[in-house]
Amino acid sequence: MSRSIPAKYPTPPSPLRYLEKKELAALAEDGAICARALINEETLERMREATEVVIRGDGVLGDGGINLADQGFHGDIFVWKLNDAFRDLALFSSLPALAHQVLGTERVNFFYEQFFIKRAGSPVKTPWHQDIPFWPVAGSQIVSFWITLDPVTRESSGLEFVRGSHRWDERFKAVTPNYDPYMMDSELPPAPDFATQRDEVDLLGWDMEPGDVLIFDPVVCHGSAGNASNTQDRRALAFRYSGDDVVFAPRHATMPLLWEHGLEPGDRLGGSLFPQVWPQVIESEIARRWEGPEPPSPKAVGEFLKHLQDSGFGPKGDKRSIFN
């Protein structure tokens, strides 16, 4: 089955390769795999350049958000709304076809993307966590593609996963690299430090080359140490796609949505914030973004800031957040 794209938009390339049956089986069994050589060098170089542009100030969260620039860590979310390289990789690359192969659903939507940059020597850890508690959604059909732009080892902060933890019933608190109090303001327990439990759990991790991709489940526990390499940056992108069963489920202490989306609780993801990418792209969902950068909506930003203040965060509250 092929994708249908309106003629005015780029024609997506075929994947360099599709996933093998044994890779899909390992993903279902373990919750995470490393798929070798999925992204070509031309795309990687475009994304390296785009990421550095965003870090210099052309991003969504700017110097705020999860950034710890003085410690060599940079991150941002929904960059595709502003940067064309991120947009094209999200919508017009081979990733939607791979997402469809993994999810096996009738439709696939682009959920969102983010990047995580740890400069050489950055001490910033990625705390052990599951992804699903971060998100204002419900459902199981979400897949993440973690794309490395640099060679990665455990020393340079390669991700590790607890094998099989995607089958656990327990959910853990959302924890950002800078331990933002708003994101942690839930009744869920913190995840254990699995790096200290190597004799008790089975940890998966891989040395990676640029173009290799980690593919993983939204519930699998994962984390990484700081970048102990003195010479090698670790630049990584995470692109996420959703299937038929994923619906909007807003709740406290989840990722802010800084664009108007028109979704009501229980609605399937869709529209201009979560556009469909398989089996066809819906022009009305991407037309505005194709015209040019789409900054956050003042109305959506204002509603989120009001929620922060009503929850005790902000100038008049006792607690602070990265988003104030």
GUDRENKOL-675579 format. One record per residue (C-alpha): residue number from 1; residue in one letter; chain; x, y, z. Coordinates in pm, whole numbers, plus 50000, padded with zeros to 5 digits. Layout:
(site NUM, A, A, (X, Y, Z))
...
***
This chain:
(site 1, M, A, (50000, 50000, 50000))
(site 2, S, A, (50136, 50342, 49907))
(site 3, R, A, (50074, 50686, 50045))
(site 4, S, A, (49865, 50951, 49874))
(site 5, I, A, (50018, 51300, 49877))
(site 6, P, A, (49866, 51606, 49704))
(site 7, A, A, (50077, 51696, 49400))
(site 8, K, A, (50196, 52031, 49536))
(site 9, Y, A, (50385, 51863, 49823))
(site 10, P, A, (50711, 51664, 49819))
(site 11, T, A, (50690, 51300, 49712))
(site 12, P, A, (50813, 51089, 50005))
(site 13, P, A, (51100, 50853, 49929))
(site 14, S, A, (51066, 50483, 49993))
(site 15, P, A, (51240, 50365, 50309))
(site 16, L, A, (51603, 50264, 50264))
(site 17, R, A, (51467, 49936, 50392))
(site 18, Y, A, (51164, 49808, 50576))
(site 19, L, A, (51197, 49635, 50910))
(site 20, E, A, (51258, 49263, 50903))
(site 21, K, A, (51019, 49018, 51067))
(site 22, K, A, (51276, 48941, 51336))
(site 23, E, A, (51306, 49313, 51417))
(site 24, L, A, (50930, 49350, 51451))
(site 25, A, A, (50919, 49040, 51671))
(site 26, A, A, (51197, 49177, 51893))
(site 27, L, A, (51016, 49510, 51923))
(site 28, A, A, (50698, 49334, 52035))
(site 29, E, A, (50888, 49114, 52280))
(site 30, D, A, (51143, 49358, 52423))
(site 31, G, A, (50979, 49699, 52377))
(site 32, A, A, (51276, 49851, 52191))
(site 33, I, A, (51511, 49771, 51905))
(site 34, C, A, (51801, 49935, 51724))
(site 35, A, A, (51732, 49932, 51349))
(site 36, R, A, (52047, 49988, 51151))
(site 37, A, A, (52088, 50226, 50855))
(site 38, L, A, (51734, 50363, 50816))
(site 39, I, A, (51820, 50730, 50747))
(site 40, N, A, (52045, 50848, 50463))
(site 41, E, A, (52336, 51088, 50505))
(site 42, E, A, (52171, 51369, 50308))
(site 43, T, A, (51880, 51374, 50553))
(site 44, L, A, (52113, 51348, 50853))
(site 45, E, A, (52318, 51646, 50739))
(site 46, R, A, (52008, 51856, 50678))
(site 47, M, A, (51888, 51773, 51029))
(site 48, R, A, (52228, 51852, 51185))
(site 49, E, A, (52217, 52197, 51029))
(site 50, A, A, (51853, 52251, 51127))
(site 51, T, A, (51911, 52146, 51486))
(site 52, E, A, (52198, 52390, 51531))
(site 53, V, A, (51980, 52668, 51385))
(site 54, V, A, (51706, 52589, 51637))
(site 55, I, A, (51952, 52587, 51927))
(site 56, R, A, (52071, 52934, 51827))
(site 57, G, A, (51723, 53069, 51888))
(site 58, D, A, (51476, 52957, 51621))
(site 59, G, A, (51287, 52714, 51844))
(site 60, V, A, (50958, 52682, 52030))
(site 61, L, A, (51070, 52697, 52393))
(site 62, G, A, (51375, 52919, 52336))
(site 63, D, A, (51610, 52936, 52633))
(site 64, G, A, (51337, 52799, 52859))
(site 65, G, A, (51174, 52460, 52845))
(site 66, I, A, (51397, 52168, 52927))
(site 67, N, A, (51718, 52346, 52827))
(site 68, L, A, (52019, 52342, 53058))
(site 69, A, A, (52249, 52531, 52824))
(site 70, D, A, (52509, 52605, 53092))
(site 71, Q, A, (52544, 52227, 53133))
(site 72, G, A, (52557, 52148, 52763))
(site 73, F, A, (52202, 52020, 52726))
(site 74, H, A, (51948, 52149, 52474))
(site 75, G, A, (51599, 52026, 52395))
(site 76, D, A, (51282, 52144, 52225))
(site 77, I, A, (50943, 52015, 52110))
(site 78, F, A, (50710, 52067, 51812))
(site 79, V, A, (50995, 52223, 51615))
(site 80, W, A, (50826, 52103, 51295))
(site 81, K, A, (50583, 52392, 51333))
(site 82, L, A, (50867, 52640, 51278))
(site 83, N, A, (51149, 52464, 51093))
(site 84, D, A, (51102, 52319, 50744))
(site 85, A, A, (51362, 52044, 50781))
(site 86, F, A, (51177, 51908, 51084))
(site 87, R, A, (50844, 51948, 50900))
(site 88, D, A, (50965, 51755, 50597))
(site 89, L, A, (51112, 51471, 50803))
(site 90, A, A, (50786, 51444, 50998))
(site 91, L, A, (50545, 51452, 50706))
(site 92, F, A, (50724, 51377, 50379))
(site 93, S, A, (50993, 51124, 50467))
(site 94, S, A, (50995, 50745, 50490))
(site 95, L, A, (50911, 50756, 50863))
(site 96, P, A, (50531, 50743, 50815))
(site 97, A, A, (50567, 50425, 50608))
(site 98, L, A, (50782, 50268, 50878))
(site 99, A, A, (50534, 50381, 51145))
(site 100, H, A, (50255, 50213, 50950))
(site 101, Q, A, (50461, 49894, 50930))
(site 102, V, A, (50514, 49896, 51307))
(site 103, L, A, (50165, 49998, 51415))
(site 104, G, A, (49966, 49810, 51152))
(site 105, T, A, (49676, 50051, 51190))
(site 106, E, A, (49440, 50180, 50923))
(site 107, R, A, (49559, 50537, 50975))
(site 108, V, A, (49875, 50693, 51109))
(site 109, N, A, (49907, 51047, 51242))
(site 110, F, A, (50217, 51243, 51319))
(site 111, F, A, (50212, 51300, 51696))
(site 112, Y, A, (50509, 51530, 51757))
(site 113, E, A, (50887, 51545, 51762))
(site 114, Q, A, (51159, 51667, 51992))
(site 115, F, A, (51534, 51676, 52007))
(site 116, F, A, (51787, 51607, 52280))
(site 117, I, A, (52139, 51747, 52250))
(site 118, K, A, (52409, 51658, 52501))
(site 119, R, A, (52735, 51831, 52420))
(site 120, A, A, (53061, 51652, 52490))
(site 121, G, A, (53114, 51646, 52865))
(site 122, S, A, (52753, 51732, 52954))
(site 123, P, A, (52669, 51585, 53296))
(site 124, V, A, (52294, 51598, 53233))
(site 125, K, A, (52124, 51262, 53273))
(site 126, T, A, (51803, 51149, 53113))
(site 127, P, A, (51613, 51023, 53419))
(site 128, W, A, (51455, 50680, 53393))
(site 129, H, A, (51099, 50720, 53270))
(site 130, Q, A, (50819, 50600, 53047))
(site 131, D, A, (50697, 50833, 52773))
(site 132, I, A, (50322, 50786, 52804))
(site 133, P, A, (50284, 50973, 53140))
(site 134, F, A, (50424, 51286, 52972))
(site 135, W, A, (50148, 51306, 52715))
(site 136, P, A, (49787, 51433, 52718))
(site 137, V, A, (49668, 51128, 52528))
(site 138, A, A, (49536, 50777, 52593))
(site 139, G, A, (49597, 50468, 52384))
(site 140, S, A, (49872, 50221, 52308))
(site 141, Q, A, (49941, 50264, 51937))
(site 142, I, A, (50232, 50507, 51950))
(site 143, V, A, (50580, 50445, 51815))
(site 144, S, A, (50892, 50653, 51867))
(site 145, F, A, (51184, 50677, 51625))
(site 146, W, A, (51500, 50799, 51803))
(site 147, I, A, (51742, 50907, 51531))
(site 148, T, A, (52105, 50969, 51613))
(site 149, L, A, (52299, 51233, 51421))
(site 150, D, A, (52631, 51129, 51579))
(site 151, P, A, (52807, 50808, 51678))
(site 152, V, A, (52665, 50695, 52014))
(site 153, T, A, (52803, 50473, 52290))
(site 154, R, A, (52702, 50426, 52650))
(site 155, E, A, (52988, 50664, 52737))
(site 156, S, A, (52839, 50937, 52518))
(site 157, S, A, (52489, 50894, 52669))
(site 158, G, A, (52335, 50618, 52465))
(site 159, L, A, (51981, 50531, 52572))
(site 160, E, A, (51920, 50213, 52769))
(site 161, F, A, (51590, 50028, 52800))
(site 162, V, A, (51450, 49784, 53054))
(site 163, R, A, (51373, 49481, 52839))
(site 164, G, A, (51005, 49387, 52853))
(site 165, S, A, (50898, 49678, 53074))
(site 166, H, A, (50640, 49785, 52815))
(site 167, R, A, (50429, 49498, 52947))
(site 168, W, A, (50431, 49628, 53304))
(site 169, D, A, (50108, 49765, 53450))
(site 170, E, A, (50287, 50021, 53667))
(site 171, R, A, (50325, 50379, 53549))
(site 172, F, A, (50590, 50621, 53672))
(site 173, K, A, (50609, 50995, 53720))
(site 174, A, A, (50712, 51211, 53422))
(site 175, V, A, (51059, 51349, 53492))
(site 176, T, A, (51241, 51593, 53264))
(site 177, P, A, (51621, 51631, 53253))
(site 178, N, A, (51589, 51946, 53465))
(site 179, Y, A, (51334, 51789, 53702))
(site 180, D, A, (51062, 52041, 53626))
(site 181, P, A, (50820, 52049, 53921))
(site 182, Y, A, (50509, 52091, 53706))
(site 183, M, A, (50577, 51778, 53502))
(site 184, M, A, (50649, 51588, 53825))
(site 185, D, A, (50330, 51714, 53994))
(site 186, S, A, (50140, 51385, 53975))
(site 187, E, A, (50062, 51107, 54220))
(site 188, L, A, (50259, 50851, 54021))
(site 189, P, A, (50571, 50713, 54190))
(site 190, P, A, (50915, 50798, 54051))
(site 191, A, A, (51083, 50533, 53840))
(site 192, P, A, (51365, 50340, 54007))
(site 193, D, A, (51721, 50411, 53900))
(site 194, F, A, (51752, 50100, 53689))
(site 195, A, A, (52118, 50173, 53616))
(site 196, T, A, (52189, 50065, 53974))
(site 197, Q, A, (51989, 49744, 53930))
(site 198, R, A, (52179, 49579, 53647))
(site 199, D, A, (52183, 49248, 53833))
(site 200, E, A, (51804, 49256, 53872))
(site 201, V, A, (51678, 49381, 53534))
(site 202, D, A, (51785, 49319, 53176))
(site 203, L, A, (51902, 49646, 53020))
(site 204, L, A, (51921, 49689, 52644))
(site 205, G, A, (52163, 49935, 52486))
(site 206, W, A, (52348, 49967, 52159))
(site 207, D, A, (52647, 50144, 52012))
(site 208, M, A, (52505, 50337, 51717))
(site 209, E, A, (52617, 50508, 51399))
(site 210, P, A, (52446, 50807, 51235))
(site 211, G, A, (52138, 50683, 51054))
(site 212, D, A, (52070, 50403, 51301))
(site 213, V, A, (51732, 50439, 51471))
(site 214, L, A, (51598, 50325, 51807))
(site 215, I, A, (51234, 50221, 51772))
(site 216, F, A, (51039, 50179, 52091))
(site 217, D, A, (50708, 50146, 52271))
(site 218, P, A, (50558, 50439, 52469))
(site 219, V, A, (50556, 50242, 52794))
(site 220, V, A, (50906, 50091, 52793))
(site 221, C, A, (51129, 50233, 53069))
(site 222, H, A, (51439, 50407, 52941))
(site 223, G, A, (51706, 50657, 53044))
(site 224, S, A, (52069, 50751, 52995))
(site 225, A, A, (52369, 50885, 53181))
(site 226, G, A, (52539, 51214, 53105))
(site 227, N, A, (52776, 51243, 52811))
(site 228, A, A, (53112, 51136, 52953))
(site 229, S, A, (53289, 51174, 52620))
(site 230, N, A, (53521, 51475, 52604))
(site 231, T, A, (53508, 51493, 52225))
(site 232, Q, A, (53175, 51363, 52097))
(site 233, D, A, (52842, 51546, 52108))
(site 234, R, A, (52527, 51336, 52123))
(site 235, R, A, (52257, 51485, 51903))
(site 236, A, A, (51935, 51288, 51874))
(site 237, L, A, (51586, 51344, 51736))
(site 238, A, A, (51269, 51164, 51845))
(site 239, F, A, (50980, 51152, 51597))
(site 240, R, A, (50656, 50997, 51721))
(site 241, Y, A, (50353, 50863, 51536))
(site 242, S, A, (50012, 50745, 51656))
(site 243, G, A, (49756, 50492, 51536))
(site 244, D, A, (49382, 50441, 51547))
(site 245, D, A, (49334, 50396, 51923))
(site 246, V, A, (49511, 50713, 52041))
(site 247, V, A, (49277, 50984, 52167))
(site 248, F, A, (49311, 51324, 52328))
(site 249, A, A, (49306, 51287, 52709))
(site 250, P, A, (49408, 51617, 52872))
(site 251, R, A, (49526, 51606, 53230))
(site 252, H, A, (49748, 51790, 53472))
(site 253, A, A, (50127, 51754, 53462))
(site 254, T, A, (50156, 51663, 53095))
(site 255, M, A, (50325, 51819, 52795))
(site 256, P, A, (50174, 52157, 52702))
(site 257, L, A, (50007, 52196, 52363))
(site 258, L, A, (50086, 52549, 52253))
(site 259, W, A, (49872, 52551, 51938))
(site 260, E, A, (49494, 52548, 51908))
(site 261, H, A, (49380, 52203, 51797))
(site 262, G, A, (49003, 52187, 51839))
(site 263, L, A, (49008, 51843, 52001))
(site 264, E, A, (48771, 51741, 52278))
(site 265, P, A, (48855, 51471, 52533))
(site 266, G, A, (48812, 51133, 52367))
(site 267, D, A, (48864, 51263, 52013))
(site 268, R, A, (49104, 51070, 51795))
(site 269, L, A, (49420, 51267, 51722))
(site 270, G, A, (49402, 51467, 51401))
(site 271, G, A, (49385, 51817, 51258))
(site 272, S, A, (49661, 52068, 51207))
(site 273, L, A, (49852, 51980, 51526))
(site 274, F, A, (49846, 51603, 51471))
(site 275, P, A, (49810, 51564, 51093))
(site 276, Q, A, (49737, 51235, 50925))
(site 277, V, A, (50033, 51097, 50730))
(site 278, W, A, (49901, 50753, 50624))
(site 279, P, A, (49742, 50639, 50398))
(site 280, Q, A, (49706, 50992, 50272))
(site 281, V, A, (49802, 51340, 50380))
(site 282, I, A, (49497, 51563, 50427))
(site 283, E, A, (49571, 51898, 50267))
(site 284, S, A, (49351, 52100, 50502))
(site 285, E, A, (49557, 51974, 50797))
(site 286, I, A, (49895, 52088, 50661))
(site 287, A, A, (49810, 52381, 50431))
(site 288, R, A, (49875, 52650, 50692))
(site 289, R, A, (50210, 52503, 50789))
(site 290, W, A, (50312, 52471, 50423))
(site 291, E, A, (50262, 52846, 50382))
(site 292, G, A, (50531, 52919, 50640))
(site 293, P, A, (50631, 52889, 51007))
(site 294, E, A, (50341, 52856, 51249))
(site 295, P, A, (50431, 53009, 51587))
(site 296, P, A, (50250, 52902, 51904))
(site 297, S, A, (49900, 53038, 51943))
(site 298, P, A, (49872, 53323, 52196))
(site 299, K, A, (49536, 53182, 52302))
(site 300, A, A, (49674, 52832, 52365))
(site 301, V, A, (49979, 52969, 52544))
(site 302, G, A, (49757, 53189, 52760))
(site 303, E, A, (49531, 52899, 52854))
(site 304, F, A, (49829, 52689, 52957))
(site 305, L, A, (49982, 52969, 53163))
(site 306, K, A, (49647, 53016, 53336))
(site 307, H, A, (49639, 52645, 53415))
(site 308, L, A, (49987, 52673, 53564))
(site 309, Q, A, (49885, 52963, 53785))
(site 310, D, A, (49558, 52796, 53888))
(site 311, S, A, (49765, 52492, 53987))
(site 312, G, A, (49994, 52694, 54211))
(site 313, F, A, (50275, 52750, 53961))
(site 314, G, A, (50387, 53088, 53839))
(site 315, P, A, (50440, 53440, 53969))
(site 316, K, A, (50157, 53421, 54222))
(site 317, G, A, (50209, 53059, 54320))
(site 318, D, A, (50450, 52882, 54548))
(site 319, K, A, (50595, 52664, 54275))
(site 320, R, A, (50787, 52738, 53959))
(site 321, S, A, (50792, 52564, 53623))
(site 322, I, A, (51013, 52569, 53316))
(site 323, F, A, (50711, 52693, 53123))
(site 324, N, A, (50651, 53014, 53320))
***
